[in-house]
């Protein structure tokens, strides 16, 4: 199990600062409460809480899941003078990692103020490399990304990060009230063969 001190990086690009990805901390409550007010985020994802106590419980679950080796959630920060304390730009997670299982799932969201600056694809690329580097010996060789079929922004993010479209999945309410898209990336990088 990776330590909770892991910090991943994504380089700056023209018009967008570098990113730091680090495990969530209790002091992130206020930033998360603000991020979860965004109606776009509420439309595409399940917002776990809207107030400080609810967000604090969500953060505690992220910590417990990390320590249990079940789910590895990162705050995505736009790097500031102290990189691990920059402005919250999003969230990215690796989940369903099981020793001996070849696949796991990734998910993400971007804060309203940070959209359109390549945050999600850069964070996804950093998480993807980390996941394969960290869990390859446990058998991980495939990452899956799922989103609602009408979320074109997520389709673009998947493509930019080398996740090939695999197929359309039928709706599965309440988590997926509409059909979904499955995108896949293999440990060797973008793949044309996503039928495995």
Secondary structure by P-SEA (a helix, b strand, c coil): cccccbbbbbbbcccccbbbbbcccccaaaaaaaaaccaaaaaccccccccaaaaaaaaaaaaaaaaaccbbbbbbbccccccccccccccccccccccccccccccccccccccccaaaaaaaaaaaaaaaaccccccccbbbbbccccaaaaaaaaaaacccccccccccccccccbbbbbbbccccccccccc
